[in-house]
Amino acid sequence: MSITKEVKTKLIDEFKINEKDTGSTEVQIAILTERIKNLSEHFKVHKKDNHSKRGFMALINRRKRLLNYLRRKDFDKYQEVIKRLGLRK
């Protein structure tokens, strides 16, 4: 259900702003999106896993707050991140 170190490193390299960036808003949104995708696949098999659904909803809400922050701060980056991650069709 969690993401591997290699996948996380790949996401950081893809969305980082500079060489030492590991925690910018864009990187956090990308990592949360990957975790949400993994959990949604988990729920297709385990429909009654309500304990994990609580954490799943927390991840979704955290990503939503970060997206709202990014939209307020830099709308162009917000649109770019949404397009690259395939959110909000």
Contact map, one row per residue, 1 for C-alpha under 8 A:
11100000000000000000000000000000001001100100000000000000000000000000000000000000000000000
11110000000000000000000000000000001001000000000000000000000000000000000000000000000000000
11111011000000000000000000000000011001000000000000000000000000000000000000000000000000000
01111111000000000000000000000000000000000000000000000000000000000000000000000000000000000
00111111100000000000000000000000000000000000000000000000000000000000000000000000000000000
00011111110000000000000000000000000000000000000000000000000000000000000000000000000000000
00111111111000000000000000000000000000000000000000000000000000000000000000000000000000000
00111111111100000000000000000010000000000000000000000000000000000000000000000000000000000
00001111111110000000000000000000000000000000000000000000000000000000000000000000000000000
00000111111111000000000000000000000000000000000000000000000000000000000000000000000000000
00000011111111100000000000100110000000000000000000000000000000000000000000000000000000000
00000001111111110000110000100010000000000000000000000000000000000000000000000000000000000
00000000111111110000000000000000000000000000000000000000000000000000000000000000000000000
00000000011111110000000000000000000000000000000000000000000000000000000000000000000000000
00000000001111111000000001100100000000000000000000000000000000000000000000000000000000000
00000000000111111110110101100000000000000000000000000000000000000000000000000000000000000
00000000000000111110100100000000000000000000000000000000000000000000000000000000000000000
00000000000000011111100000000000000000000000000000000000000000000000000000000000000000000
00000000000000011111100000000000000000000000000000000000000000000000000000000000000000000
00000000000000000111110000000000000000000000000000000000000000000000000000000000000000000
00000000000100011111111100000000000000000000000000000000000000000000000000000000000000000
00000000000100010001111100100000000000000000000000000000000000000000000000000000000000000
00000000000000000000111110110000000000000000000000000000000000000000000000000000000000000
00000000000000011000111111110000000000000000000000000000000000000000000000000000000000000
00000000000000000000001111111000000000000000000000000000000000000100010000000000000000000
00000000000000110000000111111100000000000000000000000000000000000000000000000000100000000
00000000001100110000011111111110000000000000000000000000000000000000000000000000000000000
00000000000000000000001111111111000000000000000000000000000000100000000000000000000000000
00000000000000000000000011111111100000000000000000000000000000100110000000000000000000000
00000000001000100000000001111111110000000000000000000000000000000000000000000000000010000
00000001001100000000000000111111111000000000000000000000000000000000000000000000000000000
00000000000000000000000000011111111100000000000000000000001100100000000000000000000000000
00000000000000000000000000001111111110000000000000000000000000100000000000000000000010000
00100000000000000000000000000111111111000000000000000000000000000000000000000000000000000
11100000000000000000000000000011111111100000000000000000000000000000000000000000000000000
00000000000000000000000000000001111111110000000000000001001100000000000000000000000000000
00000000000000000000000000000000111111111000000000000000000000000000000000000000000000000
11100000000000000000000000000000011111111100000000000000000000000000000000000000000000000
10000000000000000000000000000000001111111110000000000001000000000000000000000000000000000
00000000000000000000000000000000000111111111000000000000000000000000000000000000000000000
00000000000000000000000000000000000011111111100000000000000000000000000000000000000000000
10000000000000000000000000000000000001111111110000000000000000000000000000000000000000000
00000000000000000000000000000000000000111111111110000000000000000000000000000000000000000
00000000000000000000000000000000000000011111111000000000000000000000000000000000000000000
00000000000000000000000000000000000000001111111000000000000000000000000000000000000000000
00000000000000000000000000000000000000000111111110000000000000000000000000000000000000000
00000000000000000000000000000000000000000011111110000000000000000000000000000000000000000
00000000000000000000000000000000000000000010011111000000000000000000000000000000000000000
00000000000000000000000000000000000000000010011111111000000000000000000000000000000000000
00000000000000000000000000000000000000000000000111111100000000000000000000000000000000000
00000000000000000000000000000000000000000000000011111110000000000000000000000000000000000
00000000000000000000000000000000000000000000000011111111000000000000000000000000000000000
00000000000000000000000000000000000000000000000011111111100000000000000000000000000000000
00000000000000000000000000000000000000000000000001111111110000000000000000000000000000000
00000000000000000000000000000000000000000000000000111111111000000000000000000000000000000
00000000000000000000000000000000000100100000000000011111111100000000000000000000000000000
00000000000000000000000000000000000000000000000000001111111110000000000000000000000000000
00000000000000000000000000000000000000000000000000000111111111000000000000000000000000000
00000000000000000000000000000001000100000000000000000011111111100000000000000000000000000
00000000000000000000000000000001000100000000000000000001111111110000000000000000000000000
00000000000000000000000000000000000000000000000000000000111111111000000000000000000000000
00000000000000000000000000000000000000000000000000000000011111111100000000000000000000000
00000000000000000000000000011001100000000000000000000000001111111110000000000000000000000
00000000000000000000000000000000000000000000000000000000000111111111000000000000000000000
00000000000000000000000000000000000000000000000000000000000011111111100000000000000000000
00000000000000000000000010001000000000000000000000000000000001111111110000000000000000000
00000000000000000000000000001000000000000000000000000000000000111111111000000100000000000
00000000000000000000000000000000000000000000000000000000000000011111111100000000000000000
00000000000000000000000000000000000000000000000000000000000000001111111110000000000000000
00000000000000000000000010000000000000000000000000000000000000000111111111101100000000000
00000000000000000000000000000000000000000000000000000000000000000011111111111110000000000
00000000000000000000000000000000000000000000000000000000000000000001111111100000000000000
00000000000000000000000000000000000000000000000000000000000000000000111111100000000000000
00000000000000000000000000000000000000000000000000000000000000000000011111111100000000000
00000000000000000000000000000000000000000000000000000000000000000000011111111110000000000
00000000000000000000000000000000000000000000000000000000000000000000001001111111000000000
00000000000000000000000000000000000000000000000000000000000000000000011001111111100000000
00000000000000000000000000000000000000000000000000000000000000000010011001111111110000000
00000000000000000000000000000000000000000000000000000000000000000000001000111111111000000
00000000000000000000000000000000000000000000000000000000000000000000000000011111111100000
00000000000000000000000001000000000000000000000000000000000000000000000000001111111110000
00000000000000000000000000000000000000000000000000000000000000000000000000000111111111110
00000000000000000000000000000000000000000000000000000000000000000000000000000011111111100
00000000000000000000000000000000000000000000000000000000000000000000000000000001111111000
00000000000000000000000000000100100000000000000000000000000000000000000000000000111111100
00000000000000000000000000000000000000000000000000000000000000000000000000000000011111111
00000000000000000000000000000000000000000000000000000000000000000000000000000000011011111
00000000000000000000000000000000000000000000000000000000000000000000000000000000010001111
00000000000000000000000000000000000000000000000000000000000000000000000000000000000001111
